[in-house]
Amino acid sequence: MPSAIYSGSAVPTTRDGIIKFTNCRLVKGNSLVERDLWISAASGKIICGQEAFYGQHKAPSTIIDLGGRMVSPGFIDVQLNGAVGFDFSVLPDDMADYSAGVQRVNEALARTGVTSYLPTLTSQRSEVYQKSLPLLGPSGFMRLPDHGAESLGAHCEGPFLSVTKNGIHNVEFLQRALRGFTDLEDCYGADNLRAWTKAYGTPESRPSPIKMITAAPEVGRITSAIPEITSRGIVFSIGHSESTYEQASKAVEAGATMVTHLFNAMRPLHHRNPGIFGVLGEAESLPRPFFGVIADGVHLHPTCVKLAFSAHPDGFILVTDAIGLAGLEDSIYEWTNGIRIVKNGALLTLEGSDKLAGSSITLIECVSNFLNWTGATIPEAIKTVTSTPARMLGLASMKGTLSTGADADIVVLTEDQSDPKHVKLIVDQVWKFGVKIYDRQEA
């Protein structure tokens, strides 16, 4: 049977056969490469076109002409508190409503190019973690593209944070971890901290639903608990912290590999003690950690974004830190624990103050801002939301790449040419596990 050739948005949604994207530019490393991309809709994987054609004598059943557009791996957001009116940290009376809210977020994220993410829980009572975490664990083995973006595991941002760097986290829920890892088990639930047993992507793996924990190393015995945390396949991230450079260095030495929203909610950079920022510098005895940056124009000055990228480009990860108000109209909204938040465009503040209350930006908007503020190339910018977060999470062979064998999570991008002085990328199509789940022309 001859291949069906499609152009533009006239592409069938299918779970069968081999699909070839042609006349496109692939984001590969720091380059845009003119090359075809072959995927299997049946397996949901990227495949080698030459092997399929010459070795297995298989031809694509569908050929899609992208007209020169860019093809990127699916975006990964490692810090997302909620969206479209739903917050992961708020428990409804009926947990079926919670699952429905998660599904709404998954669908909304897919429309912005995000195909994988870490649903993020802020500092709450232990009950909130123990009820919600089982519903937020890695969902990749289910391979249900119609569900939108998938969770790669939850991000527990708190409650083991500094009371002086709490941000909008309720200080009543912060804990000291005086016993170390035992306190984490009591808080999150011991079963939610179990070790991974098999490789990601298999139903037998039943990994911990937690993929990342943000905590302040100087609080209680947190630093001593880091090796136990990381031994279970959980990333430890430094954040909401008064750590000095020495304390942050000890955390990195113990196994911390990430810094949560760099510059925000941490001891500021000082010329005699660089604080947490200092661990991004070259050090013979310590690896440099990855770090998240909120490029919404509110949390950080554009120059700080450029400074952070220059300091350690290979560790730079763009995050949204978006809360449940993302995607809603400007107004005053009830948040968690009786807090009210004022939404004014991208600016979110606690009612009656100028304290920042998360973000409402999308990841594609962060990428565009990053391009305009730093002068980075498009492939360099795409890495900050694809291959770099995938490496941080230990999923570099499956996510954030267009390499053979990786999940066929794909974003088709165009560049808005209306303003030559301002770079703006637009999400045209999103494919999840080899199935098209969003098309801007059809939305």
C-alpha positions as CSV (number, residue, x, y, z in Angstrom):
1,M,0.0,0.0,0.0
2,P,1.5,3.4,-1.0
3,S,2.2,6.0,1.7
4,A,-0.3,8.7,2.4
5,I,1.3,12.1,2.1
6,Y,-0.1,15.0,4.2
7,S,0.8,18.7,4.5
8,G,0.0,21.2,7.2
9,S,-2.7,20.1,9.7
10,A,-4.4,17.5,7.6
11,V,-2.9,14.6,9.5
12,P,-4.9,11.7,10.7
13,T,-4.8,10.7,14.4
14,T,-3.6,7.1,14.3
15,R,-2.1,4.4,16.6
16,D,-1.0,2.2,13.8
17,G,1.8,2.1,11.2
18,I,5.0,4.1,10.7
19,I,4.9,7.9,10.3
20,K,7.6,9.9,8.6
21,F,8.0,13.6,9.2
22,T,9.8,15.2,6.2
23,N,10.9,18.7,5.1
24,C,11.6,19.7,8.7
25,R,14.4,20.8,10.9
26,L,15.1,18.6,14.0
27,V,16.5,20.0,17.2
28,K,19.5,17.9,17.8
29,G,22.0,19.1,20.5
30,N,22.9,22.7,19.7
31,S,21.9,22.5,16.1
32,L,18.9,22.5,13.8
33,V,19.4,19.5,11.4
34,E,17.5,19.1,8.1
35,R,16.5,15.4,8.4
36,D,13.5,13.2,8.3
37,L,12.1,11.7,11.6
38,W,10.5,8.3,11.7
39,I,8.2,7.2,14.5
40,S,6.1,4.1,15.2
41,A,2.5,4.9,16.3
42,A,2.1,1.4,17.4
43,S,5.1,1.4,19.9
44,G,5.0,5.1,20.6
45,K,8.8,5.3,19.9
46,I,11.2,7.1,17.6
47,I,12.7,4.6,15.2
48,C,15.6,4.5,12.8
49,G,14.3,5.1,9.3
50,Q,17.2,3.4,7.6
51,E,16.9,0.3,9.7
52,A,13.1,0.2,9.2
53,F,13.3,0.6,5.4
54,Y,16.5,-1.3,4.5
55,G,16.7,-3.8,7.4
56,Q,13.0,-4.6,8.0
57,H,11.7,-3.6,4.6
58,K,9.0,-1.4,6.1
59,A,7.8,1.8,4.5
60,P,6.0,4.6,6.2
61,S,2.2,4.4,6.0
62,T,2.0,8.2,6.5
63,I,4.3,10.9,5.3
64,I,3.9,14.4,6.8
65,D,5.4,17.4,5.0
66,L,6.1,20.0,7.7
67,G,7.0,22.7,5.3
68,G,10.3,23.5,6.9
69,R,9.0,23.8,10.5
70,M,11.1,22.8,13.5
71,V,10.6,19.6,15.4
72,S,11.5,19.5,19.1
73,P,11.3,16.8,21.7
74,G,8.3,17.3,24.0
75,F,8.8,19.8,26.8
76,I,9.4,18.9,30.4
77,D,8.3,21.1,33.3
78,V,9.8,20.0,36.6
79,Q,8.0,22.5,38.8
80,L,4.2,22.9,38.2
81,N,1.9,23.5,41.1
82,G,-1.3,23.4,39.0
83,A,-3.2,25.1,36.2
84,V,-6.7,25.9,34.8
85,G,-8.2,26.3,38.2
86,F,-6.8,23.1,39.8
87,D,-4.0,23.0,42.4
88,F,-2.2,19.7,43.3
89,S,-2.0,20.8,46.9
90,V,-5.7,21.2,47.5
91,L,-7.7,18.1,48.4
92,P,-11.4,18.0,47.5
93,D,-13.9,16.0,49.5
94,D,-14.1,13.4,46.7
95,M,-10.8,12.3,45.5
96,A,-12.4,11.4,42.2
97,D,-12.6,15.1,41.6
98,Y,-8.9,15.3,42.3
99,S,-8.2,12.8,39.6
100,A,-10.4,14.7,37.2
101,G,-8.5,17.9,38.0
102,V,-5.2,16.2,37.3
103,Q,-6.6,15.2,33.9
104,R,-7.7,18.8,33.1
105,V,-4.1,19.9,33.8
106,N,-2.7,17.2,31.6
107,E,-4.8,18.2,28.7
108,A,-4.1,21.9,29.1
109,L,-0.3,21.3,29.4
110,A,-0.3,19.4,26.1
111,R,-1.6,22.4,24.3
112,T,1.5,24.4,25.4
113,G,4.0,21.8,24.2
114,V,4.5,20.2,27.7
115,T,4.4,16.4,27.3
116,S,5.9,15.4,30.7
117,Y,6.1,17.2,34.0
118,L,6.4,16.9,37.8
119,P,3.2,17.8,39.6
120,T,4.4,19.9,42.5
121,L,3.0,19.9,46.1
122,T,3.8,22.8,48.4
123,S,4.2,22.6,52.2
124,Q,1.1,21.0,53.6
125,R,-0.2,18.7,56.3
126,S,1.0,15.1,56.1
127,E,-2.5,14.0,55.2
128,V,-2.4,16.0,51.9
129,Y,0.8,14.2,50.8
130,Q,-0.3,10.8,51.8
131,K,-3.7,11.1,49.9
132,S,-2.5,12.9,46.8
133,L,0.9,11.3,46.1
134,P,-0.5,7.9,45.0
135,L,-2.4,9.8,42.3
136,L,0.6,11.8,41.1
137,G,3.2,9.1,40.4
138,P,4.8,8.2,37.1
139,S,2.2,7.4,34.5
140,G,4.4,6.7,31.5
141,F,3.9,2.9,31.5
142,M,0.1,3.4,30.9
143,R,1.0,5.0,27.5
144,L,-2.3,6.8,27.0
145,P,-1.6,9.7,24.7
146,D,-5.1,11.0,24.7
147,H,-4.6,11.8,28.4
148,G,-2.3,14.6,27.4
149,A,0.9,15.3,29.4
150,E,2.2,12.6,31.7
151,S,3.5,12.7,35.2
152,L,7.1,11.7,35.7
153,G,6.6,11.6,39.4
154,A,5.7,14.2,42.0
155,H,7.8,17.1,43.2
156,C,7.5,17.7,47.0
157,E,8.5,21.3,47.5
158,G,8.4,21.3,51.3
159,P,7.6,21.1,54.1
160,F,11.3,20.9,55.2
161,L,12.1,24.5,54.4
162,S,13.6,27.5,56.1
163,V,11.0,29.6,58.0
164,T,12.8,32.8,56.8
165,K,12.7,31.7,53.2
166,N,9.2,30.2,53.1
167,G,7.9,32.4,50.2
168,I,4.1,31.8,50.3
169,H,4.5,28.4,52.0
170,N,2.5,28.4,55.2
171,V,5.0,28.5,58.1
172,E,2.5,26.5,60.3
173,F,3.2,23.4,58.1
174,L,7.0,23.7,58.0
175,Q,8.9,20.9,59.7
176,R,12.4,20.6,61.1
177,A,13.4,17.0,60.4
178,L,15.2,16.5,63.7
179,R,15.3,12.8,63.1
180,G,16.3,12.9,59.5
181,F,14.8,10.5,57.0
182,T,12.4,9.1,59.5
183,D,10.6,12.5,59.6
184,L,10.3,12.4,55.8
185,E,8.7,8.9,56.0
186,D,6.2,10.2,58.6
187,C,5.4,13.2,56.5
188,Y,5.1,11.7,53.0
189,G,4.3,8.1,54.0
190,A,6.9,5.4,54.0
191,D,5.2,3.6,51.1
192,N,5.5,6.8,49.0
193,L,9.3,6.7,49.5
194,R,9.9,3.2,48.4
195,A,12.8,2.5,46.1
196,W,12.4,1.9,42.3
197,T,12.4,-1.8,41.5
198,K,12.6,-1.9,37.7
199,A,13.2,0.4,34.8
200,Y,10.9,3.4,34.1
201,G,8.1,2.5,31.6
202,T,7.2,-0.9,32.8
203,P,4.0,-1.7,34.8
204,E,5.9,-3.9,37.2
205,S,8.2,-1.1,38.3
206,R,5.7,0.6,40.7
207,P,8.3,3.3,41.6
208,S,8.0,5.8,44.3
209,P,5.4,8.4,43.3
210,I,7.9,11.0,44.4
211,K,10.6,12.0,41.8
212,M,12.0,15.1,43.5
213,I,12.1,16.7,46.9
214,T,13.0,20.3,47.6
215,A,14.3,21.0,51.1
216,A,16.6,23.4,52.9
217,P,19.9,21.5,53.8
218,E,20.4,23.5,57.0
219,V,17.0,22.5,58.5
220,G,17.4,19.8,61.1
221,R,19.1,16.7,59.8
222,I,18.1,17.1,56.2
223,T,21.7,16.9,54.8
224,S,22.3,13.6,56.6
225,A,19.1,12.3,54.9
226,I,20.2,13.1,51.4
227,P,22.0,9.8,50.6
228,E,18.9,7.8,51.7
229,I,16.6,10.0,49.6
230,T,18.8,9.7,46.4
231,S,19.3,6.0,46.9
232,R,15.6,5.6,46.2
233,G,15.8,7.2,42.8
234,I,14.5,10.6,44.1
235,V,16.3,13.8,43.1
236,F,17.2,16.1,46.0
237,S,16.9,19.8,45.3
238,I,18.2,22.7,47.4
239,G,15.6,25.4,47.9
240,H,13.7,27.8,50.2
241,S,17.0,27.9,52.1
242,E,19.3,30.2,54.1
243,S,22.2,27.9,53.3
244,T,25.7,29.4,53.1
245,Y,28.0,28.3,50.4
246,E,29.6,25.8,52.8
247,Q,26.2,24.3,53.7
248,A,25.1,24.1,50.1
249,S,28.4,22.5,49.1
250,K,28.0,19.8,51.8
251,A,24.5,19.1,50.4
252,V,25.9,18.6,46.9
253,E,28.6,16.4,48.3
254,A,25.9,14.3,50.0
255,G,24.1,13.9,46.7
256,A,22.0,17.0,45.9
257,T,21.9,17.5,42.2
258,M,19.3,20.3,41.7
259,V,18.6,23.8,42.9
260,T,14.9,25.0,43.0
261,H,14.1,28.3,41.3
262,L,17.6,29.8,41.6
263,F,17.8,33.2,43.3
264,N,14.2,33.0,44.6
265,A,13.6,32.1,48.3
266,M,17.3,31.7,49.1
267,R,20.1,33.7,50.7
268,P,21.2,36.3,48.1
269,L,24.5,36.2,46.3
270,H,27.2,38.0,48.3
271,H,30.8,38.7,47.2
272,R,32.2,37.2,50.4
273,N,29.8,34.2,50.6
274,P,28.1,33.4,47.3
275,G,25.6,31.2,49.1
276,I,23.7,28.5,47.0
277,F,24.6,30.3,43.8
278,G,28.3,29.5,44.5
279,V,27.8,25.8,43.9
280,L,27.3,26.5,40.2
281,G,30.9,27.6,39.9
282,E,33.8,25.3,38.9
283,A,35.0,23.1,41.8
284,E,37.4,20.3,41.5
285,S,35.8,18.2,44.3
286,L,32.1,18.8,43.6
287,P,29.8,18.3,40.6
288,R,27.8,21.3,39.6
289,P,24.1,20.8,40.1
290,F,21.2,21.5,37.8
291,F,19.1,24.5,38.6
292,G,15.6,25.8,37.8
293,V,14.9,29.4,36.6
294,I,11.5,31.1,36.3
295,A,11.8,33.3,33.2
296,D,8.5,35.2,33.5
297,G,9.9,38.7,33.8
298,V,8.6,38.9,37.4
299,H,10.6,36.5,39.5
300,L,13.9,37.4,38.0
301,H,15.5,40.4,36.1
302,P,16.4,39.3,32.6
303,T,20.1,40.0,33.4
304,C,20.0,37.5,36.2
305,V,18.6,34.9,33.8
306,K,21.5,35.6,31.4
307,L,24.0,35.5,34.3
308,A,22.8,32.1,35.5
309,F,22.9,30.7,32.0
310,S,26.4,32.0,31.5
311,A,27.5,30.5,34.8
312,H,26.4,26.9,34.0
313,P,24.6,26.5,30.7
314,D,24.6,22.7,30.9
315,G,22.6,22.8,34.2
316,F,20.1,25.5,33.2
317,I,16.4,24.4,33.3
318,L,13.5,26.6,32.6
319,V,10.5,26.0,34.9
320,T,7.1,27.8,35.1
321,D,6.4,27.4,38.9
322,A,2.8,27.9,37.7
323,I,0.0,27.6,40.1
324,G,-3.7,26.8,39.6
325,L,-4.5,30.3,38.4
326,A,-2.5,29.7,35.2
327,G,-4.9,29.9,32.3
328,L,-7.6,31.9,34.3
329,E,-8.7,35.5,33.9
330,D,-7.3,38.3,36.1
331,S,-9.0,38.5,39.5
332,I,-8.6,37.7,43.2
333,Y,-8.7,34.0,44.0
334,E,-8.8,31.8,47.0
335,W,-5.7,29.6,47.3
336,T,-4.6,27.1,49.9
337,N,-4.9,27.5,53.7
338,G,-7.1,30.6,53.5
339,I,-4.7,32.6,51.4
340,R,-6.0,34.9,48.6
341,I,-3.9,35.7,45.5
342,V,-4.3,38.6,43.2
343,K,-3.7,37.8,39.5
344,N,-2.7,40.7,37.3
345,G,-1.4,39.2,34.0
346,A,1.8,37.3,34.7
347,L,2.1,38.9,38.2
348,L,0.7,36.9,41.1
349,T,0.9,38.4,44.6
350,L,-0.6,37.7,48.0
351,E,-3.5,39.9,48.7
352,G,-2.5,43.0,50.6
353,S,1.2,42.6,49.9
354,D,3.8,42.6,47.1
355,K,5.0,39.1,48.0
356,L,5.2,36.9,44.8
357,A,2.8,33.9,44.8
358,G,4.0,31.7,42.0
359,S,3.6,32.2,38.3
360,S,1.0,31.9,35.6
361,I,3.3,31.7,32.6
362,T,3.6,28.8,30.1
363,L,6.8,27.0,29.3
364,I,6.8,28.1,25.7
365,E,6.6,31.7,26.9
366,C,9.5,31.1,29.1
367,V,11.5,29.8,26.2
368,S,10.7,32.9,24.1
369,N,11.7,35.2,27.0
370,F,14.9,33.3,27.4
371,L,15.7,33.7,23.7
372,N,15.2,37.4,23.8
373,W,17.1,38.0,27.1
374,T,20.2,35.9,26.5
375,G,20.9,35.8,22.8
376,A,20.9,32.0,22.9
377,T,20.1,30.0,19.8
378,I,16.8,28.2,19.4
379,P,18.4,24.8,20.0
380,E,20.2,26.1,23.1
381,A,16.8,27.4,24.4
382,I,15.0,24.1,23.6
383,K,17.6,22.1,25.6
384,T,16.6,23.9,28.7
385,V,13.1,22.4,28.6
386,T,14.0,19.0,27.0
387,S,17.3,17.3,27.2
388,T,18.6,19.1,30.3
389,P,15.6,18.4,32.6
390,A,15.6,14.8,31.2
391,R,19.3,14.4,32.2
392,M,18.5,15.8,35.7
393,L,15.7,13.3,36.1
394,G,17.8,10.3,34.9
395,L,15.6,9.8,31.8
396,A,17.9,11.1,29.1
397,S,17.5,8.0,26.9
398,M,13.7,8.2,26.9
399,K,12.7,11.8,27.2
400,G,13.9,15.2,25.9
401,T,15.5,13.7,22.8
402,L,14.7,12.8,19.2
403,S,17.1,9.8,19.3
404,T,16.1,6.3,18.2
405,G,14.4,4.4,21.0
406,A,13.1,7.5,22.8
407,D,9.4,8.1,23.4
408,A,7.8,9.8,20.4
409,D,6.9,12.9,22.4
410,I,7.2,15.6,19.8
411,V,6.5,19.4,19.4
412,V,6.2,21.0,16.0
413,L,7.2,24.7,16.3
414,T,7.1,27.8,14.1
415,E,8.7,31.2,14.7
416,D,6.5,34.3,14.7
417,Q,7.9,36.7,12.2
418,S,5.6,39.6,12.9
419,D,8.2,41.5,15.1
420,P,11.8,41.1,13.9
421,K,13.1,42.5,17.2
422,H,11.3,39.9,19.3
423,V,11.7,36.2,19.0
424,K,8.5,34.2,19.7
425,L,8.0,30.5,19.2
426,I,4.6,29.0,18.6
427,V,3.4,25.5,19.3
428,D,1.8,24.2,16.1
429,Q,1.4,20.5,16.9
430,V,2.0,18.1,19.8
431,W,2.5,14.4,19.5
432,K,2.4,12.0,22.5
433,F,3.7,8.4,22.2
434,G,3.4,8.8,18.4
435,V,-0.1,10.1,18.3
436,K,-1.1,13.7,17.5
437,I,-3.0,15.1,20.4
438,Y,-3.0,18.9,19.6
439,D,-3.0,20.9,16.4
440,R,-3.2,24.7,16.5
441,Q,-5.0,24.8,13.2
442,E,-7.7,22.5,14.5
443,A,-8.1,24.0,18.0
